[in-house]
Structure formats: C-alpha cells, structure tokens
C-alpha cells in the first residue's frame, strides 16, 4: 500500500490517542484503493511513471482530496511542496477522460471564505470530469499534542457557507443539471438547517463521505413506515444510541414513526434517543461513528435489564468492538442491559423499533 507523504495541519490520524487498534494509525494514500474502495487520495506521492500509468489505463473514478486550488495554500495546509502541483495534475486527468470526485476539508482560517469560493469555481471548470465536490468540516480531537492550533466551524460560519453554497448549486444546476457541490450533513446540523431532500444530492455520489446520509435515511424510513408492521411490536423499553449532533434528527425520525404508527393503528414501544457526548476523543467530535463504549457506559448508567440499540457504524467492520477496544459484551455488563446491533440505515432504525419485519 502506498502511504501518505504529507503532514496536513488537520490530519485525523495524528490526532488519535495511543493504544487503539493498528488500522487506525495507517496513512493510506493509494490510488488503487481510491478506485476500488473510494478512498480519498492526494496525488502527492506519485512518480511520473505512476501518474502516466493512471493516464494510459484511464484508472478511475478517482476520489481526490483537494482542500485548496491555490498552490501555496494547499502546500502549506498539507505540509508538502508536492501538493502545489494539483491544478496541473487535475487538468491532465481531465484531458485523459478520467472521472473524479473531489473533497475539501474545510479548516477555518486556511481554506474558507474567498479561498473556498476560488477552489469550487476552479473545480467546476473541469466538469464533466469532476463529477462532485464534497465539502466537509475539519474534525478535531483532544489529542492534538504539539500541532498547530485549529478550531472547528462556528454555527454562524456554517450558515454563511450554506447560503453561499446555495448560490453555487443553483448556478451549477442551471449549467450542468446537477448541484455538483455538496455539503456534509454535519454542516447542516451544526447551524440548525434542514437536511435537503434526496433529489438535491444527484444520486448520492459522496454518501460514504457523510454527505447526504441523513437525507437518504429519512427518505428510506418514510417509505418503510408506509408499510404497516406485520406483527405486534415488542412492548419493552429500548434505548437508541447515536452521536450528540444527530440526536435531534433521530428524534424527528422517532416522531415520524409515531405518526405512521397512529395511521396504522399500532404503537411505537417506549423508546429513548441518547446523543452520546464524546469525552473520549473530545467534545468537538460529534458523529456517531466515533462514539466509544467508555462514553456510553459513563452516560447511560444502569439500564436494569432494558435493551439498548447499537448502530454498526460505531463498531469495527465485521466485529463487535468499539474504537476504544471494548466489546458489546463488555458494554452489556457495564450497563446491565441487553444489546441489539442494527445497521445504521433506515432498516436498522425500523428493526430497533418494531423488531425484524418480513
């Protein structure tokens, strides 16, 4: 595997505490994994021979971390002079007919404001080869020892970015019949904006980047709830776990389930939504996928045998292990509760409420 040669000011791997599983410390930056898995790459570790091979074989689609179009700003952000060659590289990829999906990790004071606008405008000139521009907020843990001080976006900044983004989207839809630029769900939630409907995401090309996940979830949930339950739902109380940022949205989904249950003349069992504050990584980390067993145990206390629901997004793929190394079984013992593991999609939500449906 080709590894990352950068020293980004916002690098999440360098913000990991010691003692976690080895895969969390891997600096992957391999174009082959970009094609096969959708991993984002920077193009800074390629020799001319490797780059020519990508062009000749038309390897794609490629998922590329852009961050800034301006050569000096990108090089400074990524701590690598080779990062300055991005515009030339993207033009060569476009000339070869290679499809690209791009992302911008937004860091206040570095690549926001006019820099962001310039980057988006330059990427748009490469359409249709650039098929999506994803904008995601920087994530900062409490383990940023010896690194440059950074901050997360404020609610006011998120609102301002979305307001400007709507102008871009309207313009690009008129020109290209798609929004082209898309914003992470976190940005909408952080400033209290409504999550856009599915049609605004044009096929959800950056779903795995946290862009449009909640819109797809809500749409799928409404469709599923239109079908009445084929059995009586269980009556026992359950506790649904999520990240603190998504808790209000999940509460809205629970309200939706109640409304549909009334229509179908059934009921939703007693259900509590728990937005878990992330004390392990730090309070600025708010997403469900980084919630740990340690924080859940500390914040839920004794459940007296009641059921708690764990979305698979909190667990290591193919295991029942949280990021902090504790297992679901460990959490059951500490909570004195019974765990149910469900997928993090609408089907998992329905299963959590009503049990498995045929």
Secondary structure, DSSP 4 states (H G I P E B T S, - for coil): --B-----TT-SGGGPPTTS-GGGG--B--HHHHHHH--EE-STT--HHHHHHHHHHT---EEEE-S-SSHHHHHHHHT-GGGGGHHHHHHHHHHTT--EEEEEEE-TTTSSHHHHHHHHHHHHTTTTTEEEEEEEE----S--TTS----PPPHHHHHHHHHHHHHHHHHHHHHHSS--EEE-HHHHHHTTPPPPPGGGGTTTTTGGGTSSHHHHHHHHHHHHHTSPPSSPPP-S-EEEEEETTTHHHHHHHHHHHHHHHHHTT--PPPEEEEEE--TTT-TT---GGG--HHHHHHHH---TT-EEEEEGGGB-TTSSBBTTS-BHHHHHHHHT-EEEEE-SSHHHHHHHHH----
